[in-house]
Every structure is written in structure tokens, then in C-alpha cells.
Amino acid sequence: MQERFQVSVRRSCRLAQLRPSVWYAKSQARDQSALRLRIREIAMSRPRFGYLRVHVMLRREGWTINKKRVWRLYRLDGLQLRMKTKRRKVCVRRTRLDDVRGDQLAVIAGCQ
């Protein structure tokens, strides 16, 4: 807005209803790239680890980090725990009891 309309910072902040301190404020955030890279490495090497286990691994390596930050970075990188799919038990085909003789009934009862 300043370059286009040739106005000062103070005037453009007044038009946008902001305080000039907001314009000049610098971010206090630390660089998290090394931590994000390490979280991704742990998650890729151990696909069954969720963010809590990744947090434990980072603590063992010496990182002083909160688990809420690990969760935020874990989700920000698009990581999530891969869930195991349940397998169904396969049993032999069940037959009607009317068609079965008495000596075969004990064998079928053992399958169920």
C-alpha cells in the first residue's frame, strides 16, 4: 500500500486500523527446521510410532521439547500413525445341520 499510494507507514497503519508496532514487530519464533527434519526421520524409520513415541525418542536424544509441539509439527508435516487393518478369520464353509450325519456333527462343532 505504501509503494502504490506513496504514503507513510504511520498513515497506512492508521488506514488499516493497526498500531505501528504491529508493522515493525519481528517474529520471536525459533527455527524449527532441524527438529522437523528429525521428527520426519524418526517417523519414516519407525512407521508404527505415533507422536508420543517420537517425543520419547527425541527426549532420549537430548531434545528439550514439549509433546504438544511435537504433535503440532507431526501434524504440520502431514504425518500420522499408520493403522493396522484387522484380518478376518477364515473358517471352512458351514453346512446345514440337517444334511450332516451324527458322527460328522462333532467335527463341525469344533470349527465354530
C-alpha positions as CSV (number, residue, x, y, z in Angstrom):
1,M,0.0,0.0,0.0
2,Q,2.9,2.4,0.8
3,E,4.6,2.0,-2.6
4,R,1.4,2.2,-4.6
5,F,-0.1,5.3,-2.9
6,Q,3.1,6.9,-1.7
7,V,2.0,7.1,2.0
8,S,4.0,6.7,5.2
9,V,3.9,3.6,7.5
10,R,2.1,5.6,10.1
11,R,-0.7,6.7,7.8
12,S,-1.1,3.2,6.2
13,C,-1.4,1.7,9.6
14,R,-4.0,4.2,10.6
15,L,-6.0,3.4,7.5
16,A,-5.7,-0.4,8.2
17,Q,-6.6,0.3,11.9
18,L,-3.3,-1.2,13.1
19,R,-0.8,0.1,15.5
20,P,2.6,0.9,14.0
21,S,4.2,-1.5,16.5
22,V,2.4,-4.4,14.7
23,W,4.1,-3.3,11.4
24,Y,7.6,-3.2,12.9
25,A,7.2,-6.3,15.2
26,K,9.5,-9.2,14.4
27,S,8.7,-12.8,15.0
28,Q,10.1,-14.4,18.1
29,A,9.8,-18.0,16.7
30,R,12.9,-20.1,16.7
31,D,14.0,-22.1,13.7
32,Q,12.3,-25.5,13.9
33,S,13.7,-27.0,10.6
34,A,16.3,-29.3,12.3
35,L,13.6,-30.6,14.7
36,R,11.1,-31.1,11.9
37,L,13.7,-33.0,9.9
38,R,14.5,-35.2,12.9
39,I,10.8,-35.9,13.6
40,R,10.3,-36.9,10.0
41,E,13.4,-39.2,10.1
42,I,12.1,-41.0,13.2
43,A,8.6,-41.3,11.8
44,M,9.9,-42.8,8.5
45,S,12.3,-45.2,10.1
46,R,9.6,-46.4,12.6
47,P,6.2,-46.2,10.9
48,R,4.4,-47.6,13.9
49,F,5.5,-44.8,16.2
50,G,3.0,-42.0,16.9
51,Y,3.8,-38.6,18.1
52,L,4.1,-39.7,21.8
53,R,6.8,-42.3,21.0
54,V,8.5,-39.8,18.7
55,H,8.5,-37.4,21.7
56,V,10.1,-40.1,23.9
57,M,12.8,-40.8,21.3
58,L,13.6,-37.1,21.0
59,R,13.9,-36.7,24.8
60,R,16.3,-39.7,24.8
61,E,18.4,-37.9,22.2
62,G,18.6,-34.8,24.3
63,W,16.0,-32.5,22.8
64,T,14.2,-30.4,25.4
65,I,10.8,-30.2,23.7
66,N,7.1,-30.3,24.8
67,K,4.9,-33.1,23.5
68,K,2.3,-30.5,22.3
69,R,5.0,-29.0,20.0
70,V,5.9,-32.5,18.7
71,W,2.2,-33.1,18.0
72,R,1.9,-29.8,16.1
73,L,5.0,-30.4,14.0
74,Y,4.0,-34.0,13.4
75,R,0.6,-32.9,12.0
76,L,2.1,-30.0,10.1
77,D,4.4,-32.4,8.2
78,G,1.3,-34.5,7.3
79,L,2.5,-37.4,9.4
80,Q,0.0,-39.8,11.1
81,L,0.1,-43.2,12.6
82,R,-0.5,-45.9,10.0
83,M,-3.2,-48.1,11.4
84,K,-3.1,-51.9,11.1
85,T,-6.0,-53.4,9.2
86,K,-7.8,-56.2,11.0
87,R,-7.8,-59.6,9.4
88,R,-10.8,-61.7,9.4
89,K,-10.6,-65.3,10.5
90,V,-11.4,-67.7,7.7
91,C,-13.3,-70.8,8.6
92,V,-14.5,-73.7,6.4
93,R,-17.8,-73.4,4.8
94,R,-20.7,-74.0,7.2
95,T,-23.2,-76.6,6.3
96,R,-26.7,-77.1,7.5
97,L,-27.0,-79.5,10.4
98,D,-29.9,-81.3,8.7
99,D,-27.6,-82.6,5.9
100,V,-24.9,-83.9,8.4
101,R,-24.7,-87.3,10.0
102,G,-24.2,-87.7,13.7
103,D,-20.6,-88.6,13.6
104,Q,-19.7,-85.5,11.5
105,L,-21.5,-83.2,13.9
106,A,-18.7,-83.2,16.4
107,V,-16.2,-82.2,13.7
108,I,-18.3,-79.2,12.6
109,A,-18.9,-78.1,16.2
110,G,-15.2,-77.9,16.8
111,C,-14.8,-75.3,14.0
112,Q,-17.2,-72.8,15.4
